[in-house]
Amino acid sequence: MFGDAALGDLNIKMVEVARKVGAASKFTGSGGAVVAYCPEGTSQVKLLEDECQKAGFVLTLLEPFPSRLNDIDLKTMNM
């Protein structure tokens, strides 16, 4: 839908850095950030951290939090 020019060089670079170490990445939607997933674990996170530092990016580790939805909530959402 949008080309590289609309996304901006810096946003594209963040995705490229994640891909360089084999991580999956997704734009957050607000611009200026991506969420990256490292399926290979902590060694891959370290590689990503090093590459982000080289590129001048800040890496913040996120800890997934389990859903607080109960069975009734999930049924109303057709899940």
Buried (B, 14 or more C-beta within 10 A) or exposed (E): EEEEEEBEEEBEBBBEBBEEBEBEBEBEEEEEBBEBBBEEEEEBBEBBBEBBEEEEBEEEEEEEEEEEEEEEEEEEEEE
